Amino acid sequence: MASQVYLVHYSNVFYDEDKFTHHLPVLPEHNHDVNYGDAYAYLRYLADRNSRFHVTFEHNAILMTRQQLHQIYSRTALMLEEKGGHVLIR
């Protein structure tokens, strides 16, 4: 299935006891928080199996700074390049 993915909206999920919140930015500080999904691992999994998909980013200005957004772009681009993908940031 991963080889067929064409587009990924790169966002995260926060799990609470009785609900979840989706469309959150994928911030590095959430990596080891068990209440967040592991979106970075998911993207890495896809990149291991498919070098031709496109990525859009969750970029809600209320939830992160411009600097954090650029860090997400850079972190993602580096990982995708390491996996052999082509990176074009517009």
Buried (B, 14 or more C-beta within 10 A) or exposed (E): EEEEEEEBEBBBBBBEEEEEEEEBBBBEEBEEEEEBBBBBEBBBEBBEEBEEBEBEBBBEEEEBEEEBBEBBBEBBBEBBEEBEBEEEEE
